[in-house]
Amino acid sequence: MDHVRVALVTGANQGVGFEVAKELVAHGVTVLVGSRNVERGEAAAQQIGPGAIPIQLDVTDAASISAAADGIRTEFGRLDLLVNNAAISNTSAGARSLQEYTATSRASNVSLDEVRAIWETNVFGVLAVYQAMLPLLRESSDARIVNVSSGVGSLTMNADPSYPSRAMFSPGYSASKTALNAVTLAMMLELEPTDIKVNLVSPGFTKTNLNGYEGTQSVEEGSREVVRVALLGPDGPTGTFTRWENATIPW
Ligand SMILES: NC(=O)c1ccc[n+]([C@@H]2O[C@H](COP(=O)([O-])OP(=O)(O)OC[C@H]3O[C@@H](n4cnc5c(N)ncnc54)[C@H](OP(=O)(O)O)[C@@H]3O)[C@@H](O)[C@H]2O)c1
C-alpha cells in the first residue's frame, strides 16, 4: 500500500509556496507544485528534485482547476494535503514601493477593477480550488487543508487603535484576506463532522515578490508555520489561525 502523502501547493513556483513545497518534499511528501505558468512550474519542480511534480494550475481559471483535479484523480486517486497559497497583492506590472502602494490602495481611491482581480485570486480562487479538490480530499484517510492568509486580514487586530499597521488596511489585499478567513471558517464548519482538518496560517512579513521583496523575514522563516501545520498528523487540531510558532492570530 502506498503511504506516501500527496500534497498540492498552489502558487508553488516561487516565494513561500516554493519553499513549502521544497520542505514538504524533504519530509517525504509527494508534492504537486502548482503553477499558473507551465515553464515556471517545471523549473521549480526540477529545482526541488524527485518528489516534486509540476502541475498547471491557475486558480482563476475553472478549466485549469478541473483539469488539475482530473489529473490528480487519474494519477493518485486522492489528495492528502491541500495548501491554498497562491495570492496576489495588486495587479500592477511595475514595482511599486509599499508606501506608493498604500497611498493608492485606500478605500477612497483604490481601483475597483484591482479589488475585483485581487479577490478573484485570493478569495474566489481558494473557494474554487476547495470545491474541485474536496472530493479527492475525501478519499484520504487523513486529509488537511492549509489556507495561507495574513494577519493583515484580522478585523480584531485592525479594529484596535494600538495596532501599528492598521493604516495599511485596504479593501484590496487586506480585505481579501479577511474574506478568505471568513470563507475558511465556512470550510471549517462544513468539515467539522468529518476527519478533514482545516487551518489558517500567516507566514508573517516575508521577503517575496508579493511585497517587492520588502518583507523582513526570509522565505524559510515565512514558510515554517505553514510547513509545521501542514505536517500535523490526524490528531492535530482543526480550526486554528496561527503564525510561527503556533501563536494564535485573532480573527
Ligand atoms: N510575503 C508576505 O509578507 C506575506 C505575508 C502574509 C501572507 N502572505 C501570503 O503568503 C502566500 C504566498 O505569497 P508570497 O509572499 O510567497 O508571494 P509570491 O512570491 O508573489 O508568490 C505568490 C504565488 O502565487 C502565484 N499566483 C498568483 N496568482 C495566481 C493564480 N491566479 N493562479 C495560480 N497561482 C497564482 C504566483 O504565481 P506567478 O509566479 O505566476 O506570479 C506565485 O507563485 C500568499 O497567500 C500571501 O498572501 C505573504
The ligand as a Gaussian input file, in Angstrom:
#p B3LYP/6-31G(d) Opt

LIG

0 1
 N        5.118000      37.795000       1.726000
 C        4.461000      38.205000       2.795000
 O        4.888000      39.112000       3.517000
 C        3.158000      37.562000       3.177000
 C        2.581000      37.905000       4.390000
 C        1.392000      37.324000       4.760000
 C        0.802000      36.414000       3.906000
 N        1.382000      36.084000       2.722000
 C        0.710000      35.100000       1.868000
 O        1.612000      34.082000       1.524000
 C        1.196000      33.474000       0.291000
 C        2.372000      33.367000      -0.659000
 O        2.777000      34.644000      -1.028000
 P        4.287000      35.025000      -1.318000
 O        4.665000      36.064000      -0.373000
 O        5.099000      33.789000      -1.432000
 O        4.114000      35.730000      -2.763000
 P        4.762000      35.447000      -4.173000
 O        6.218000      35.167000      -4.047000
 O        4.322000      36.570000      -5.026000
 O        4.059000      34.099000      -4.640000
 C        2.701000      34.058000      -4.992000
 C        2.468000      32.823000      -5.815000
 O        1.081000      32.790000      -6.189000
 C        1.021000      32.572000      -7.570000
 N       -0.228000      33.050000      -8.178000
 C       -0.682000      34.316000      -8.295000
 N       -1.844000      34.321000      -8.958000
 C       -2.128000      33.037000      -9.267000
 C       -3.182000      32.377000      -9.958000
 N       -4.205000      33.049000     -10.496000
 N       -3.152000      31.037000     -10.061000
 C       -2.135000      30.335000      -9.540000
 N       -1.099000      30.878000      -8.912000
 C       -1.104000      32.212000      -8.777000
 C        2.237000      33.273000      -8.147000
 O        2.493000      32.818000      -9.450000
 P        3.391000      33.689000     -10.503000
 O        4.817000      33.384000     -10.160000
 O        2.952000      33.148000     -11.814000
 O        3.031000      35.134000     -10.290000
 C        3.271000      32.825000      -7.131000
 O        3.707000      31.522000      -7.391000
 C        0.064000      34.361000      -0.225000
 O       -1.179000      33.771000       0.123000
 C        0.249000      35.637000       0.530000
 O       -0.933000      36.396000       0.639000
 C        2.551000      36.638000       2.339000

